[in-house]
Amino acid sequence: MPMTEQQLLQILPNARPVAGVFVPALNRAMARFEIESRVRQAAFIAQVGHESGQLRRLVENLNYDAKGLAATWPNRYRAADSNPNSKALSLAKRPEVIANDAYAGRNGNIQAGDGWRYRGRGLIQLTGRSNYRSAGAALGLPLEDEPDLLEQPEQAALSAAWYWSTNRLNDLADAGRFQDIGSLINTGKLGRVPHGAAERKALYDLGLKVLV
């Protein structure tokens, strides 16, 4: 059943400035990828709501200071004494340079500048040239050539629903494995505690009450 704007705002009240454009986009995306039962929709809205700052952040924020870099990518930017290493200190507060260093050679990024060009975008932040290419092929969109398309509500919602379907997250929602959904989205693996687990769960519980 399509979600109403009132229902969306009961779950994600901070989305008020953008709710009018996102409700139809979300409904079309959920219908296309069979996110149609109450538990599936509640799980989807909770996860994309958390990932996107309640639909207000469609591009990855990479403006890390040195401590943030060390905490986010400890294998790359943390020294043996647990403080930021010299590379972290040199990259701090330089978002484009951070993206190109952190994402170099990952997820199909093969050219100089790919890290920044294919940084996280959409409601579930799609990252990397190969993921943009795959999503674009599936959705019939030129995402590899025009990555900024994922900053538009329609494409942001579609890419999130495509990711959801590709990773069989409807199955996890049906099985009640909500934390595993967040774990896969946030860490890439099942069984881990995702960042913001408590907020994700609170939004999910609220969604189950609202989406009746």
N, C-alpha and C positions, 0 to 999 in steps of 0.2 A: 504494500500500500504506500502511495507517495507520502513523503513527509511534508508537513506544513511549515511555514515560516515560524509560526508560534511555537511549534514543537522544537524546532531547531534552537530557537532563542531560550527555551526553557533548559535545554541541555548546555548550550554554549552562549551564555548571555553577552559575553564580550564581542560576539560576532555581529552585533546589531548593525554597525555601519555597512557591512557587506552581505548581510543575510539575504536581502532581496535578490541579489544576483547569484548567490550560491545555492539557494534552495532548488531552483529548477536545474542547475548544473549537476548538483548532487543526485537529484532524483533520476535524471537521465543516465548518469554514470552507474548508479546502483541497479537500475532496471536492466541496463545492457549486460552487466556482469552478475546478475542473479543474486544481488545483495538485497533480498526482498522480505525475508522474515523479520520478526521483531528482534530476535537475538543477533541476526547478522547485521541489521541496520544499527542496532545499539552498539555493537562492537566496532563497526566501521566508523561511525560518527565519533565515538570516544577516541579511537586511535588517531584519526585524521585531525580531530580537534586538538589533541595534545601536541601532535607533531607540528601543527601549523600555528600554534598560539591562538587557537579558536578562530581559524580561517583568516588571520590577519598577516601571516608571515609565509610567503610563497617562495622565498629565496633564502638559501642557507646563509646564516650570519657567521662569517669567518673572521670577525674582528677580535681575535684572541690576543690577550697579553701573554707574556711568557709562561706564567703559572697556568693559564688556561690551556696552552698548548701541551704542557707537560702532563696535565690531568687528562686531556682528551686523547692524546697519542703518546702514552708513556714510553712505548718502545722506540719512538723516534726522537722525542724531545725531552726526555727526563734523564738526568745524570744519575750516576751510581748513588749519590747522596740524597736522591729523591727531589732535588731542586731542578729547575729548568737548565738544560744544557746550553752550550754556546750557540747552537743552531736556533733554539727557541728564542734566545735573547736577540738574535739577529733578525728573526722573522716577525717578532711581536708587533701587533697593531698594523700589519701590512696585509690586508685580506687577500688581494690578488696573488701576492707572492706566496702566502701561506697555502692557498688552494693549489697553486702549481707545484709546490714542493710536496705537500701531503698526499696529493692524488696522482702524482707522476707515476706512470706505468701501471695504474690500477684501473680495473673496469674498462679496458679498451682505450685508455688515454695513451696515445702514442706520439702525439705531436706537441711541440712547445706551446704552452698556453691552454692545453686541453683541460687541465685541472680547474682553471677558472671558468672556461667556456662551458664545461659540463658539471659545474658545481650543483649542489642539491637544489632542486626546484620542485614545485608542486605540493600537494597536500601531504603526500608521503614522499619525502625528498628523493627524487630520482637523481642518481649520481653516476657520472662516468659516460664516456662516449658510447660504449657497447650497450648500456642500458637505455640511453636515449634512442639509439638505433633500433633496438628490439621493440621498445614501446611505440616508436613511430611506425614501424612496419605493421604492428598489430592494430594500431588505431587509425592508420591511413593518414598520418601527419608527418610533415618534414622536420621532425624534431632534431635530427642530427645537424641539419643545415640551419634550422631556426630554433635553437634551444630556448629562446625567450618566450616561445609560445606557452611553455609550462607556467608562466607567470600570469596567464589569463585564467579566470575561474573555470570556464568550460574544460580546458585542457588540463588544468590542475586537478580537477575532480576525476576526469577520465583516466589520467595516468595513475592516480591512486587506486581507482577501482581495477584497472588492468593489473597493477602490482598485486593487489589483493587476490585476484583470480589466479594469476600466474603462480602464486605461492600457496594456493589452495587454502586460503585463510577462512573461506566459508566453512570448510570441513572442521577447522579448529573451533570456529564460533558455534557450530552445531553441537560439538562435543563439550562445550562449556570450558574450553581451554583458553580463557581470555588472556592470562598472563603470557602464555606461549606465543600468542599473536604479537604482543608488545615486544617480547624477547626477540622474535624473528625480525621484526621491523627495526628495532633499535640496535641489536647486537649481531644479527645475521645468523644466530643459532638458537635452537630451542633450549629450554631449561634454565635460562639465565634470568636474573631479575632486571628488567629494563629500567632505564632512566625514567624517573617520573611515574613509577609503578602505581603509587597511591593515587595520584591524580587521574591516571588512565582508568583505574578501577572505579573511582568515584564518578567519573563521567559515564562509564558503562552502566553502573547501577542506576544512575539517574535516567539514562536512556531507556532502560528496561521499564521504568515507571511511566515515562512520557510517551513512548511509542506503543500505544495500545490500539 
